[in-house]
Amino acid sequence: MVRPFADLGSAVAGSMAGAALLLALAAAPAAADDGAAGPWNFGAAIVFNKYTLDDDSIDDDGVGGRVNLGYRANKWVGIEGSWLRTGDLEGDLQPDDPGGEFDIQLGGFTASAVAYAPIPNDDITFYGKAGMYRLDQQLEVFGSDGAQTESSSRIITGLTLGAGMRVNLTPRVDIRVDGDWFDIDGGDYWTLSLGADYRFGGRK
């Protein structure tokens, strides 16, 4: 079966380029930074996905990307929105019969409230997230000869929960790791992302 890798490649390449740009900013001379990190953050990440349906027709991993934009209102709370896209996730509608194999891709937006943990270390930040998602689910079904027999899409929405950690590289650039769970009807979708953020917008 020929699988469409163009969307996966674009998502990963875009995320890696964004992360590389942010890391380049971290290498800028310290004299050019006034040491004041702003309340806004913008960043990109590589996302490792796991999508499981309750009927076991799909249980697969993929690699995609995400872009984040957030605002920290104070040391305790903030908000964040993300755009994300998975890679190809494979499954089989009829495991006992030839054909019926399919690819699923998810792409769309999340919006979450963020709560920051009160710890004394200013260089490491832990946080939890809760919010909603709206994803476009693309489905392609293939026959036993590998030819596409069906293509459809639908919008799915629901609750998402997550947690993460930031490590300061400079006063304005963070490395971050996030884990997120999406409450999918009839299944679960998990992501683990690794990326970088740039903080801007003036003094806190």
C-alpha positions as CSV (number, residue, x, y, z in Angstrom):
1,M,0.0,0.0,0.0
2,V,1.3,3.4,-0.9
3,R,0.9,5.8,2.0
4,P,0.7,9.6,1.6
5,F,3.7,11.0,3.5
6,A,3.5,14.6,2.2
7,D,1.5,16.0,5.2
8,L,3.7,14.1,7.7
9,G,6.8,15.5,6.2
10,S,5.5,19.0,6.1
11,A,4.4,18.9,9.7
12,V,7.7,17.5,11.0
13,A,9.8,19.8,8.8
14,G,7.9,22.9,9.9
15,S,8.2,22.0,13.5
16,M,11.9,21.3,13.3
17,A,12.5,24.5,11.5
18,G,10.6,26.5,14.1
19,A,12.5,24.8,17.0
20,A,15.8,25.4,15.2
21,L,14.9,29.1,14.9
22,L,14.1,29.3,18.6
23,L,17.3,27.6,19.5
24,A,19.3,30.0,17.3
25,L,17.7,32.8,19.2
26,A,19.0,31.3,22.4
27,A,22.6,31.5,21.1
28,A,22.4,35.2,20.5
29,P,24.7,37.3,22.7
30,A,23.5,37.9,26.2
31,A,24.2,41.6,25.9
32,A,21.4,41.9,23.4
33,D,18.9,40.6,26.0
34,D,17.6,42.9,28.8
35,G,16.8,39.9,30.9
36,A,13.0,40.6,30.9
37,A,10.9,37.7,29.6
38,G,7.5,38.8,28.4
39,P,4.2,37.2,29.3
40,W,3.6,35.8,25.7
41,N,5.2,32.6,24.4
42,F,5.4,31.3,20.9
43,G,7.0,28.0,19.9
44,A,7.0,24.8,17.9
45,A,7.4,21.1,18.7
46,I,7.8,17.6,17.3
47,V,4.8,15.5,18.4
48,F,4.8,11.7,19.0
49,N,1.2,10.5,18.8
50,K,-0.6,7.3,19.9
51,Y,-4.2,6.7,18.7
52,T,-6.2,3.8,20.1
53,L,-9.9,2.8,19.4
54,D,-11.9,0.7,21.9
55,D,-12.7,-1.9,19.2
56,D,-8.9,-2.4,18.5
57,S,-9.4,-1.5,14.8
58,I,-6.6,1.0,15.3
59,D,-3.7,1.1,17.8
60,D,-0.8,2.9,16.2
61,D,1.9,5.5,16.7
62,G,2.9,8.5,14.4
63,V,5.0,11.6,14.4
64,G,3.7,15.0,13.6
65,G,4.1,18.6,14.7
66,R,2.5,21.4,16.6
67,V,2.7,25.2,17.0
68,N,1.9,26.9,20.3
69,L,0.9,30.5,21.3
70,G,0.3,31.3,25.0
71,Y,-0.1,34.1,27.5
72,R,0.9,33.9,31.2
73,A,-1.3,36.2,33.2
74,N,0.7,35.9,36.4
75,K,2.9,33.3,38.2
76,W,0.0,31.0,38.7
77,V,-2.2,30.9,35.6
78,G,-2.2,31.4,31.8
79,I,-3.9,30.3,28.6
80,E,-2.5,28.6,25.5
81,G,-3.7,27.6,22.0
82,S,-2.1,25.1,19.7
83,W,-2.3,23.9,16.2
84,L,-1.3,20.3,15.7
85,R,-1.1,17.6,13.1
86,T,-0.4,13.8,13.4
87,G,1.4,11.6,11.0
88,D,-0.2,8.6,9.3
89,L,-1.9,6.3,11.8
90,E,-2.8,2.9,10.4
91,G,-5.5,0.4,11.2
92,D,-7.7,-2.5,9.8
93,L,-11.4,-2.4,9.6
94,Q,-11.7,-6.2,9.1
95,P,-8.6,-7.9,10.6
96,D,-9.7,-11.4,9.5
97,D,-10.2,-10.4,5.8
98,P,-7.9,-9.0,3.2
99,G,-8.3,-5.3,2.5
100,G,-10.0,-2.8,4.7
101,E,-6.7,-1.3,5.8
102,F,-6.9,2.5,6.5
103,D,-4.9,5.6,7.3
104,I,-6.1,8.3,9.7
105,Q,-4.7,11.7,10.1
106,L,-5.8,14.3,12.7
107,G,-5.2,18.0,12.5
108,G,-6.7,21.0,14.2
109,F,-6.7,23.3,17.3
110,T,-6.7,23.1,21.1
111,A,-7.4,25.8,23.7
112,S,-6.4,25.3,27.3
113,A,-6.1,27.0,30.7
114,V,-2.7,26.5,32.3
115,A,-1.9,26.2,36.0
116,Y,1.7,26.6,37.1
117,A,3.1,24.7,40.1
118,P,4.6,26.8,42.9
119,I,8.2,25.7,43.1
120,P,11.2,27.8,44.2
121,N,13.4,27.1,41.1
122,D,13.0,29.9,38.5
123,D,14.8,27.9,35.8
124,I,12.3,24.9,35.8
125,T,8.6,25.3,35.6
126,F,5.9,22.5,35.9
127,Y,2.3,23.0,34.8
128,G,-1.0,21.3,34.2
129,K,-3.5,22.0,31.4
130,A,-7.2,21.5,30.8
131,G,-9.2,22.6,27.7
132,M,-11.0,21.7,24.5
133,Y,-10.0,20.5,21.1
134,R,-11.4,20.6,17.6
135,L,-9.7,18.3,15.2
136,D,-10.4,17.3,11.5
137,Q,-10.1,13.5,11.2
138,Q,-9.2,12.4,7.7
139,L,-9.8,8.7,6.8
140,E,-8.6,6.8,3.8
141,V,-9.5,3.1,3.2
142,F,-7.5,0.8,0.9
143,G,-8.5,-2.5,-0.7
144,S,-6.4,-5.7,-0.9
145,D,-4.6,-4.4,-4.0
146,G,-3.5,-1.3,-2.2
147,A,-5.8,1.0,-4.1
148,Q,-7.8,3.6,-2.2
149,T,-11.5,2.7,-2.0
150,E,-12.9,5.3,0.3
151,S,-12.0,8.8,1.6
152,S,-13.9,10.8,4.2
153,S,-13.4,13.4,6.9
154,R,-15.2,14.5,10.1
155,I,-14.8,17.1,12.8
156,I,-14.3,15.7,16.3
157,T,-14.4,17.8,19.5
158,G,-13.9,17.1,23.2
159,L,-11.9,17.5,26.3
160,T,-8.1,17.5,26.5
161,L,-5.9,17.3,29.6
162,G,-2.1,17.6,29.9
163,A,1.0,18.4,31.9
164,G,4.4,19.7,31.0
165,M,7.8,21.1,32.1
166,R,9.8,24.0,30.8
167,V,13.6,24.5,31.3
168,N,15.0,28.0,30.7
169,L,17.9,28.2,28.3
170,T,18.0,32.0,28.4
171,P,15.7,34.5,30.0
172,R,13.6,34.4,26.8
173,V,14.0,30.8,25.4
174,D,12.6,27.6,27.0
175,I,12.9,24.0,26.1
176,R,9.6,22.2,26.9
177,V,8.2,18.7,27.2
178,D,4.4,18.2,27.1
179,G,2.1,15.2,27.5
180,D,-1.5,15.5,26.5
181,W,-4.6,13.2,26.5
182,F,-7.6,13.7,24.2
183,D,-11.0,12.2,25.1
184,I,-11.9,10.7,21.7
185,D,-15.4,9.1,21.3
186,G,-14.7,5.4,21.3
187,G,-11.0,5.7,22.0
188,D,-8.1,7.7,23.2
189,Y,-5.5,9.9,21.6
190,W,-2.2,10.7,23.4
191,T,0.7,13.0,22.5
192,L,4.2,13.5,23.8
193,S,5.8,16.7,22.4
194,L,9.4,18.1,22.6
195,G,9.9,21.7,21.5
196,A,11.1,25.2,22.3
197,D,9.3,28.5,23.1
198,Y,10.3,32.1,22.8
199,R,8.9,34.5,25.4
200,F,8.1,38.1,24.3
201,G,5.9,41.1,24.9
202,G,7.7,43.2,27.4
203,R,8.3,42.8,31.1
204,K,6.1,40.6,33.3
